[in-house]
Amino acid sequence: MPNYFEKLNFRYPFYTLLVIAFIQFGVIMFFQWQIGLVSFLLLGVVVYFYMKVEQIAKKEMEAYISTLSYRLKKVGEEALMEMPIGIMLYNDEYQIEWTNPFLASCFHEETLVGRSLYDVGENLIPLLKQDVETEMIPLYDRKYKVVIKKAERLIYFFDITEQTQIEKLYEDERTVLGIIFLDNYDEVTQGMDDQTKSTINSQVTSIINKWAMENGVFLKRTSMERFIVVLNEHILIQLEKNKFTLLDEVREQTAKQSMPLTLSVGIGTGVPSLPELGQMAQSSLDLALGRGGDQVAIKQTNGKVRFYGGKTNPMEKRTRVRARVISHALKELIHESDKVIIMGHKYPDMDAIGAAIGIAKVAELNQKESYIVLNQNEIDASIHRLLNELKSHDELWEKFVSPEEAYDMATNDTLLVIVDTHKPSLVIEEKLLNKLENVVVIDHHRRGEDFIDDPLLVYMEPYASSTAELVTELLQYQPKRIKITMLEATALLAGIIVDTKSFTVRTGSRTFDAASFLRSQGADTILVQKLLKENLDRFVKRAKLIESAYLYQDGIVIAKGNPEDAFDQVMIAQAADTLLAMSDINTSFVIAHRNGDQVSISARSLGDINVQVVMEKLGGGGHLTNAATQLTMTIDEAESSLKEIINEYLEGGSKE
């Protein structure tokens, strides 16, 4: 039975009805054969006409399919031969077996059959040897998207020249917003008469307007020290190629009038939203100013920042008003916390420890317990001597805790104060930083891209000699419940002396004020000398490191330690300082092995070269004249990378 119904094509409604009708006629014939016979004849007529109609429809369908098949075949042939898509078949020896006419015309040839792929496109063979399915390649002043079918030995060529041109045009025309800020306008014009102010304003405005006109930049002055600029990506690329010569021109022209003004520029780029571009521009400007000014910061959507300039030492423009405001804000935060934990950077120096002891004193003056995080496996000889002195002062010695102890005692109400660094990757215990939300940052380094997230209070002054100097000023505005002890004052003074190389570098009037205050509080200069002494073995070891120095460029010297010897950071820095003191040397770099796979580079400069920018290229940071970095590579690799960056810097200025 199933086979019978399959033959009748039971799936179609007509045949189903026909079977049902036959059954009904059989029943009628059984009872009334006359009526059944007439009905059967009528059904036969209906079936006949239905079959005729179905036959006609079938012929029409066959004719349509035949026509469609022909058309599809013709379209396929035309697509293969005439559409603007290149098609190539090649053999195992990379010989061309067949191409469509369009591809031959792209190569300005009548035929490519029999030619080698090496002849028509040197970029093709490497792609075929790799597991690459799609790639963009240039051929004969055109750009093609190549789709490779290795199994069929088939290559498709899609001409995307116009598409890439449109994309480039879109990229070039994207809006860029910038803010130009006169860094030290208030300081330079302070005390000037109106005529002199007008003269310097006219001079600076003329220089900036001329620069804007020459480069097609829209410029609008919004205040005496601030300009808004609107440009596009194409103009920005040209300005970057020229290293923003506006910075040098303003600095040099105003210096001739004994009124050295510098500019900082913050630029936002890479997003279509104008409000977001404005926020990025302001953020870039804040970053440029935080690094000392006289530079351009260009913030991108990926969070990376490119820097240009930064060729001058920042002018001291801190005010005691700001120090007093920060001191009072810190006091309020301490009152709201249950305890204060202070943490510096890994392998802390005297500045970091001295500043930490100073903040611990601030907490004590506000009647809050405080703790200083210190990994005693990561300290040098001078810090070790200081700790030995502290052991005889129980109240101060008990404040020092290990990173693990600090992590365990921290609560949601604990205030964490980071001193002498602002980079999360450099703090002694990053887990502790991630655990606490209430964070204060106090630092004197120029601000880098990597910064602690959402601190409650930031006191960053690149104009200060040291963090110990900043903390000393904060101490002066705290409640005078108890006197600063001799050892606390000595630790702070030691931090200032170390970072200023005994008041010879980065020393301003405020530095001497801070030192004078500490001396009045009982700081012992003889004890400072004892803490900073070194033994004979260290002196000899450092001398061998200096002995390896060689002149790399005019005024630039590089020293490289023996890979088999390990040096601490202080010794490497001291070697760089010693080399800088030599005649005819304006920049020194010392490369030495630390521990494990780590290599350290210390850089010093008299200001001719911005060593901060050079070290930032290698993942480090610092100041214009004092910077460093740590790398995970061999000494030879570090030396090669350093030379490459020095060459890049000397060829075109400072770019990050």
Steps between C-alpha positions, in 0.01 A plus 500: 500500500771757580663436159170556326443835666858603420435431131188715518713776648276510803664820620302720258143604600352421154600136508378468854157631400497268197554192717225613737265559201562149363414352836177703514403402144555136589259534791241683281534241220428231755167657596402709188701394200333749259595804710845357561561452129405860415720632782788287382473644146499855637805425711678365194436828315642698794808278519557538127493879508720505810761283330496728191553809717779328694671398175489856368637636831779242492605604148500867601710420808750304292526788255549748789766282663679458171499877445609567861778244474625669187486840663680377811770343289539822304513708820764266642708533186468878503582512873804284442625693200370857532427589866767716673627212713835344420517119492820300472577128488858387569684168523729348761804677348324838542454529123184678382269260316207733431368847583190686399542802268440750783800381698725513194393859438582587863858393434506684165549172315306322226549167673672373811481131417835328533651779709639440848332652805843643588476717189157648561503550877784437741256527791295203383745214556553564875121508545457170318767338717324612816158408633351831386153508348449875460752782473533855364789550257611782267549417130577744222393812694173333597394327818337159491328276747630152423293190586701178475348152450804277543311173445382617155821696430276796435545871580235773488607865464261773615605854412445708816703804398204739502372353825834554676520851359158580645599345833820705505305814414263427788792444736676817386189715539407385852475788745773556757466739796786655690568743784809723507599626844770751596674314783660781693311807381404612851854456633667681207256792492481544875607856584504614137336825398210494253714606204749216550218250546340624178830462316556141609134414431528640148823311437366163618165547325677592176720187514204268570278667236774469237545132588124441473474674161796311354359163608130556430400492866200689638607695810290677762636671810273443799709668772836666552672162529276258313421434131262251337613342172300297247675296233478161328703179506695588184620828650582325828721248318694784335542677834633179654749459216631849579511417874275800580756771428259750660637402842857588406402818318303646792769406751786643291324819391384592850838410650661770282287752690609350834143377549524124436146374444422135427193328361320181585261346250236236569342326199205261476466280194348176372133534598207660311333648809594866550434500878722194537770664288486802730538282807796318344665833412461628856627171640803517268570856611482397867748223424736737318487749788547220753822406319638851535361677195674612179369196314217358292290205619278319249254261657365212291190286545707199609628697800849543357652848496760642263727774634705764320728763649580516870845642427521746790509470874163599649497839666417496868145626532372332814334719755472460873125543456482168313719330761272628777183388315644152436614473862154583632335260253737224611417574864126457431558169321710374791227593748244303298715183493559234765874481425756616246725269297791658311669329207780605265650338193687172469863513612431826687763772523555749779245741349222238505578386857546857626170610343324195649634584847378858448146386410503269803576811707207681338272212606643511853437875522137426413482222762471209253711187497716453193712227341774509237517213250853371445638183347829457687629268229496794256705770674850638443778570747394858583143394583640212703704747707193718551299199621776416747468853638121463519521177700606701805180708470219253570212732413639564153636150437163338579341691213690297240303194380538245222275512190311194627436656842381823340261310273349311793447808719349717223123566521251688286560811715880490474677785321788397272760768425733430206825698508776559243318321219169515317524180295304196625762265358776654713342493847633249752173301522256545212243268666471745788444786256224305326336412833459858628281769346618795712833589340717815511793553262793728592781510244753733337554308176361610167171328438501200267225311318477231765324659797317377811124480436266749669710629793318719754783753508797558269795722592741479206757775459771435239652833604593362843842350567363196681192349660666562837492873422126485424427306820710744703282786377183305582630441853527873562122545465403212732400537868807562721404254773844342524844586369660321207776274633862530395493167315180588308644836394831335406325239281314776313818705457686192374228451237545858378881473496496174303261627232676835461850350502583714805303801370671512160214395265126578489539732795271801542448756771228283652752216532720710727193614695406137566857411597514801733176392669630145551829630636306712750316182606830332586600323178854366541717562193779283642256208529392563139861460390529176698180363344619581149850360539611204293763237565820449305376190314201690360725788397733265311208320338350830385839610368516186282155580366612853414815360339287331232368836376548609139403807300203414278408839355626852554459556874317169555671221693378142560634262765418129501552270795628143487198269446635264766498771769183625674464867599239671713308799369681750722843396370380523138361848566819610674706384203282707265542805727877456508523478121292815462755687713772432243607774261343514152220264613143630497309168509582165657336158483600206720373148417548223755357168607276509809367156593336215315435614143474868593725767354495860624590817314568825685511819294631843595513822302593865537185592305624471142313171461171417668591164652145460632371463144780257414427283805124513441561342162642205695211488747656716770477866596635774721603861438657700222846452654451185708321184385521121506335179384504127564493246218468125472767424240873457468744787545596490131135518396442792737806679358374450144151628586645802682719596204207472261288734713786748547546512121128555449501778757799677347362471147161655564448617854310336781206292404326233698 
